[in-house]
Amino acid sequence: MTTTTRFLALPPLDLAPGTLLVAIGPGASGKSTYAQTAAVDAVVCLDALRREISGDEGDQSVTPAAVERQNALLEEHLGAGRTVFLDSTNVEPKVRAGLVERARRRGRPIVALLFLPHLDICLARNALRSANVRVPEDTLRWQHGLAREATPDVLLGEGFSSVHHIEPIPAGATMSSDVLAPERIADAVAVLRKAQQGNEESHRDLGDYFPEYEGLVMQTDHVRYLELAARAGLEATHLLIMHIESDTWGASVDTYTSDLGMPLASVSLGDYANRTEAVRETVHAATENGWMLAPEHEWADFDCGGGEIHIPIHARPVLG
């Protein structure tokens, strides 16, 4: 990711002044990139504090001193009523417990921001880092495992005011306001599955998840959606790029059932200004999430009143 990356918070953020936002995620999950665009008064970054102390942000020997400085800065910002973003992994429950207690003493809301790309993405990004800041692979896998255990229910039980998944938006995309919160994905998949099987009550319930039922397109955590859909017998078969109107191309990943061969739902990847941009950014988003796309000669290019491209997905990602 680059510094121009934009992000979508699911559910959307609505912060009270003086909130402590706590990043929770393994190394190379996008926390520091998000920090560059976060709408906060201050950012406290553990890597930056290590660099301030020793001149090397990867110098783990100064981590205790950096943590002490981090906690002093948090006290200063919370005491002044500033909204502050804590940029560190925070994957260990005992670390989060200290942060929750600190916010409680100051009477400040504390919000969890979950950063959890596929493990393979974190490993690939980590490999591109310079040696001094590269996280050992076993440590990164450990961090990723702990972050996966930090579910919304767990974090709310720890005392966080709210929990939000942070997802990168492909460059050039515009996102609609039709957002399905990640914690509702499992229920949505179950209702959609029943509706496709002919359950009339489920058809009536679809509006609770998809305000515009005809398209069944939603903005949500598409990697998590595909994992849950697969458990229900669904398959992500292709990316769909479609001409919507004169200056808008929509892109989505489509989910089918392998038994009935019918489309069940589409997870939106964004809207784009032209076909070239839609193809480029959609393919980038898919490969970033570990999907194996068919070579270009296997793409199906249809003319359905303006143009439509199907890009087959040969393998569904398997989450680590």
C-alpha positions in Angstrom: 0.0 0.0 0.0 1.1 3.6 -0.5 0.4 6.8 1.4 -2.5 7.5 -1.0 -4.4 4.5 0.2 -7.9 5.2 1.4 -9.8 3.2 4.0 -13.3 2.1 4.9 -14.3 1.6 8.5 -17.0 -1.1 9.1 -19.2 -0.1 10.7 -18.5 3.6 10.0 -16.7 5.6 12.7 -18.6 8.2 14.7 -16.0 9.4 17.2 -16.6 11.5 20.3 -14.0 14.1 21.1 -11.2 12.7 23.3 -11.5 9.1 22.0 -8.5 6.7 22.2 -8.4 4.7 19.0 -6.4 1.5 19.4 -5.0 -0.3 16.4 -5.1 -4.1 16.7 -3.3 -6.1 14.0 -0.1 -7.9 13.1 2.9 -6.3 11.5 2.5 -5.2 7.9 -1.3 -5.1 8.2 -1.7 -1.4 7.3 -1.8 0.4 10.7 0.8 3.0 9.9 -0.6 3.7 6.5 -4.0 4.3 8.0 -2.4 6.6 10.6 -1.3 8.9 7.9 -4.9 9.7 6.9 -6.7 9.2 10.3 -8.9 12.1 11.3 -7.4 12.4 14.8 -5.6 15.1 16.8 -2.5 13.0 17.5 -0.8 9.7 16.5 1.4 7.8 19.0 3.5 5.3 17.1 5.7 2.8 18.9 8.1 2.4 15.9 8.6 6.2 15.7 9.3 6.3 19.4 12.0 3.6 19.1 13.5 5.7 16.2 13.4 8.8 18.4 15.2 7.0 21.3 17.9 5.1 19.4 17.8 6.2 15.8 16.5 2.8 14.6 12.7 2.0 14.7 13.6 -1.7 14.6 15.8 -1.6 17.7 13.8 -3.9 20.0 16.2 -3.3 22.9 14.7 0.1 23.5 11.1 -1.1 23.4 10.6 -0.8 27.2 11.7 2.8 27.0 9.6 3.4 24.0 6.5 1.9 25.7 7.2 4.1 28.8 7.3 7.2 26.5 4.1 6.0 24.6 2.2 5.7 27.9 3.3 9.2 29.0 2.1 10.6 25.6 -1.2 8.8 25.9 -1.7 10.4 29.4 -0.9 13.8 28.0 -3.3 13.5 25.1 -6.1 12.0 27.0 -5.8 14.5 29.8 -6.0 17.3 27.2 -9.1 15.8 25.6 -7.5 15.0 22.3 -8.6 12.2 20.0 -5.5 10.0 19.6 -4.6 7.0 17.5 -2.3 4.4 19.0 -0.2 2.8 16.2 1.2 -0.5 17.6 0.2 -4.1 17.3 -1.8 -4.4 20.6 -2.6 -8.1 19.8 -2.0 -9.3 23.4 -5.0 -9.1 25.8 -2.9 -8.0 28.7 -1.6 -5.0 26.7 -5.2 -4.0 25.7 -6.3 -4.4 29.3 -3.9 -1.7 30.3 -5.1 0.6 27.6 -8.8 0.1 28.5 -7.9 0.9 32.2 -6.0 4.0 31.2 -9.0 5.3 29.1 -11.4 4.4 31.9 -9.4 6.4 34.5 -9.6 9.4 32.2 -13.3 8.9 31.4 -12.5 8.6 27.7 -14.1 6.3 25.1 -11.8 3.6 23.7 -12.4 2.3 20.2 -10.8 -0.8 18.7 -9.7 -0.7 15.0 -9.1 -4.2 13.6 -6.5 -4.6 10.8 -6.5 -8.2 9.6 -5.5 -8.8 6.0 -4.9 -12.4 4.9 -1.8 -13.8 6.5 -0.1 -14.3 3.1 -0.6 -10.5 2.4 1.1 -9.6 5.7 4.0 -12.0 5.0 4.5 -10.6 1.4 4.5 -7.0 2.7 6.8 -7.9 5.5 9.3 -9.5 3.1 9.6 -6.2 1.2 10.6 -4.3 4.4 14.2 -3.4 5.1 16.0 -5.9 7.3 16.0 -3.8 10.4 12.2 -3.5 10.6 11.3 -6.9 9.2 9.3 -8.9 11.7 10.5 -12.5 12.1 8.1 -14.8 10.3 7.2 -16.9 13.4 6.5 -13.7 15.3 4.3 -12.4 12.5 2.3 -15.6 12.4 1.9 -15.4 16.2 0.7 -11.8 15.9 -1.8 -12.7 13.2 -3.2 -15.6 15.2 -3.7 -13.4 18.3 -5.4 -10.7 16.1 -7.8 -13.3 14.7 -8.8 -14.2 18.3 -9.6 -10.5 19.0 -13.2 -10.8 17.7 -15.7 -7.9 18.2 -17.4 -9.9 21.0 -14.0 -10.4 22.7 -13.0 -6.8 22.4 -16.4 -5.5 23.6 -16.1 -7.9 26.6 -12.7 -6.4 27.3 -14.3 -2.9 27.7 -13.9 -1.3 24.3 -16.7 1.1 23.4 -16.9 -0.1 19.8 -15.1 -2.3 17.3 -14.4 -1.4 13.6 -12.8 -3.4 10.8 -10.5 -1.2 8.7 -10.4 -2.1 5.0 -8.4 -0.5 2.2 -10.3 0.9 -0.7 -8.8 0.3 -4.1 -7.3 3.4 -5.6 -9.8 5.4 -7.7 -12.9 3.6 -6.2 -15.9 5.4 -4.8 -17.9 3.6 -2.1 -21.6 3.7 -1.6 -23.3 4.1 1.8 -24.8 0.6 1.6 -22.5 -1.0 4.2 -22.9 -4.4 5.9 -21.0 -4.6 9.2 -18.6 -7.5 9.3 -20.3 -9.0 12.4 -23.5 -9.4 10.4 -21.9 -11.2 7.5 -22.6 -14.7 8.9 -26.3 -13.9 9.3 -26.5 -12.4 5.9 -24.9 -15.4 4.3 -27.4 -17.8 6.1 -30.4 -15.7 4.9 -29.1 -15.5 1.3 -28.5 -19.2 1.2 -32.0 -20.0 2.4 -33.5 -17.5 0.0 -31.8 -19.1 -2.9 -33.1 -22.5 -1.9 -36.6 -21.1 -2.1 -37.4 -20.1 1.5 -40.0 -17.3 1.1 -39.5 -16.0 4.6 -35.8 -15.5 3.9 -36.7 -13.6 0.7 -38.6 -11.1 2.8 -35.8 -10.9 5.3 -33.2 -10.0 2.6 -34.1 -6.3 2.9 -32.6 -6.2 6.4 -29.2 -6.9 4.9 -29.4 -5.6 1.3 -31.6 -2.5 0.9 -31.5 -2.9 -2.9 -32.3 -6.6 -3.1 -32.3 -6.8 -6.9 -28.5 -6.3 -7.2 -27.5 -8.0 -3.9 -24.4 -5.8 -3.9 -22.9 -4.9 -0.5 -19.9 -3.0 0.9 -18.2 -5.2 3.5 -15.1 -7.2 4.4 -15.0 -9.2 1.2 -12.3 -11.6 2.4 -14.2 -12.5 5.5 -17.4 -12.8 3.5 -15.9 -15.3 1.1 -14.6 -17.4 4.0 -18.1 -17.6 5.6 -19.8 -18.1 2.2 -17.5 -21.1 1.5 -18.6 -22.7 4.7 -22.2 -22.4 3.5 -21.4 -24.2 0.2 -20.9 -21.1 -1.9 -18.0 -20.4 -4.3 -16.5 -17.1 -5.4 -16.3 -17.8 -9.1 -15.4 -14.6 -10.8 -14.9 -10.8 -10.7 -17.5 -8.9 -12.5 -16.8 -5.5 -14.1 -19.9 -3.8 -15.6 -20.7 -0.5 -17.3 -23.3 1.1 -15.1 -23.7 4.5 -16.8 -21.8 7.0 -19.0 -18.9 7.6 -16.6 -19.3 4.8 -14.1 -18.0 1.2 -14.1 -18.8 -1.0 -11.1 -16.7 -3.9 -9.9 -17.6 -6.8 -7.6 -16.6 -10.3 -6.6 -19.6 -12.6 -7.3 -20.6 -15.6 -5.2 -22.4 -18.6 -6.6 -23.5 -22.0 -5.3 -21.8 -24.9 -6.9 -24.9 -27.0 -6.8 -27.5 -24.7 -8.2 -25.2 -22.6 -10.4 -27.1 -19.4 -9.5 -25.7 -16.0 -8.4 -26.2 -15.5 -4.7 -24.6 -12.2 -3.9 -21.9 -9.7 -5.0 -19.5 -7.9 -2.7 -18.6 -4.5 -4.2 -15.0 -3.5 -4.8 -15.9 0.0 -5.9 -17.0 2.2 -8.7 -14.6 3.6 -11.4 -14.5 6.3 -14.0 -13.7 4.1 -17.0 -13.2 0.5 -18.0 -9.4 0.5 -18.0 -9.3 1.8 -14.4 -11.9 -0.7 -13.3 -10.0 -3.6 -14.7 -6.6 -2.4 -13.3 -7.7 -1.6 -9.8 -10.1 -4.6 -9.4 -7.4 -7.1 -10.5 -5.0 -5.3 -8.1 -7.5 -5.6 -5.2 -8.1 -9.3 -6.0 -4.4 -10.3 -6.2 -3.7 -8.3 -3.0 -6.2 -10.6 -1.3 -4.5 -13.7 -2.5 -7.1 -14.7 -5.2 -5.7 -16.6 -8.2 -7.3 -15.1 -11.3 -7.5 -16.7 -14.7 -5.1 -15.5 -17.4 -6.4 -12.7 -19.6 -7.2 -15.0 -22.6 -9.8 -16.8 -20.3 -11.7 -13.6 -19.5 -15.2 -13.4 -21.0 -16.0 -10.0 -22.6 -19.8 -9.6 -23.2 -21.9 -6.8 -24.6 -24.8 -6.5 -22.3 -25.9 -3.0 -23.2 -22.6 -1.4 -22.6 -20.0 -4.0 -21.8 -19.4 -6.6 -19.1 -16.2 -8.5 -18.2 -16.1 -11.8 -16.2 -12.7 -12.6 -14.8 -12.7 -16.2 -13.5 -11.2 -17.0 -10.0 -9.4 -20.3 -10.1 -8.9 -20.6 -6.3 -10.7 -19.2 -3.3 -8.3 -17.8 -0.7 -7.7 -20.0 2.3 -7.3 -18.0 5.5 -4.3 -18.8 7.7 
